[in-house]
Amino acid sequence: MLEEIVGEIEDEFDTSSHPSLVAEGESYRVNGLYPMHDLREKLGLMRLEMGDVDTLNGYIVQQLGRWPRVGDVVDLGNYRAQVVTVAQNGRERCCFTPVAADGPNGAEEK
C-alpha cells in the first residue's frame, strides 16, 4: 500500500535493482549500481581513473557534473557508455559499446 502512495521502495526481496552486467555481442548492458572496480576488471579498463566513486552511476555523475539523462554519453577507455534509462531514484542502465581497438584483444592493454 505504501508503494502506491510514495512509489517503488527497495527491499531485500527486490531483484531488479541488483547490479548486473549482461553481454550482448560486443556490447554490454550495465546497471548503474554495478561496482566500478568490477567493471574495470571485467572490461579491461585498468587504466581508467575512477576518483572517489564506487558505482557506474557515481562515475557517470562525476564525469557529467550533473545527474544523467537518457542519451548522455560517457567514454570509458575503449568503451562508450550511453545512458539508456534513468529511474526516479537516479539509477540508470547503460549500454557499453567498444569504440576502438588499441590492444591485441580489442580492449585497453593492462
C-alpha positions in Angstrom: 0.0 0.0 0.0 2.8 2.4 0.9 4.4 1.9 -2.6 1.1 3.0 -4.2 1.5 6.3 -2.3 5.2 7.1 -2.5 6.4 4.9 -5.4 8.8 1.9 -5.5 10.5 1.0 -2.3 13.5 -1.3 -2.4 13.9 -4.1 0.0 15.7 -7.5 0.2 13.0 -9.1 -2.0 13.5 -6.8 -5.0 15.8 -8.5 -7.6 15.5 -6.0 -10.4 17.8 -3.4 -8.7 20.7 -5.8 -8.1 23.8 -4.8 -10.1 24.2 -6.6 -13.4 26.4 -6.8 -16.4 24.9 -8.5 -19.4 26.8 -9.2 -22.6 25.1 -8.5 -25.9 27.5 -9.4 -28.7 30.5 -7.0 -28.3 28.3 -4.6 -26.2 27.1 -4.8 -22.6 24.1 -3.6 -20.7 25.1 -2.4 -17.3 23.1 -1.4 -14.3 24.0 1.9 -12.7 24.7 0.2 -9.3 27.4 -2.0 -10.9 30.7 -1.6 -8.9 33.3 0.3 -10.8 36.2 -1.9 -9.6 34.4 -5.0 -11.1 33.6 -3.1 -14.3 37.3 -2.1 -14.7 38.4 -5.7 -14.2 35.8 -7.4 -16.5 36.2 -4.9 -19.4 40.0 -4.5 -19.1 39.8 -0.8 -18.1 42.6 -0.9 -15.5 44.0 2.5 -16.6 40.6 4.2 -16.1 40.8 6.8 -13.3 37.7 6.4 -11.1 38.2 9.1 -8.5 36.1 8.7 -5.3 33.3 6.7 -6.8 32.2 3.2 -6.2 29.5 2.6 -8.8 28.9 3.2 -12.5 26.2 5.7 -11.6 28.6 7.6 -9.4 31.2 7.6 -12.2 28.7 8.9 -14.8 27.5 11.7 -12.4 31.2 12.6 -11.8 32.0 12.8 -15.5 28.9 14.8 -16.5 28.9 17.1 -13.5 25.2 16.6 -13.2 22.5 13.8 -12.9 22.4 11.8 -16.2 19.7 11.9 -18.8 18.7 9.4 -21.4 21.0 9.6 -24.3 24.0 11.0 -22.3 27.3 9.5 -23.4 30.5 9.0 -21.3 33.7 7.5 -22.6 35.4 4.8 -20.5 38.6 3.6 -22.0 37.8 1.7 -25.2 34.1 1.8 -24.5 31.4 4.4 -24.9 28.6 4.2 -22.3 25.3 5.6 -23.4 22.5 6.1 -20.8 19.6 4.0 -21.9 17.2 4.5 -19.0 17.0 6.7 -15.8 14.9 5.6 -12.9 13.2 8.1 -10.5 15.8 7.1 -7.8 18.6 8.2 -10.1 19.9 4.8 -11.1 20.4 4.3 -14.8 21.0 1.5 -17.2 23.8 1.9 -19.7 24.8 0.3 -23.0 28.6 -0.1 -23.3 29.9 -0.3 -26.9 33.5 -0.7 -27.9 34.8 2.3 -29.8 38.4 1.5 -30.7 40.8 -1.4 -30.6 44.1 -0.2 -29.0 45.2 -3.6 -27.6 45.6 -7.0 -29.3 42.2 -8.2 -27.9 40.3 -5.1 -28.7 40.4 -3.8 -25.1 42.8 -1.4 -23.5 46.1 -3.0 -22.6 46.8 -3.6 -19.0 
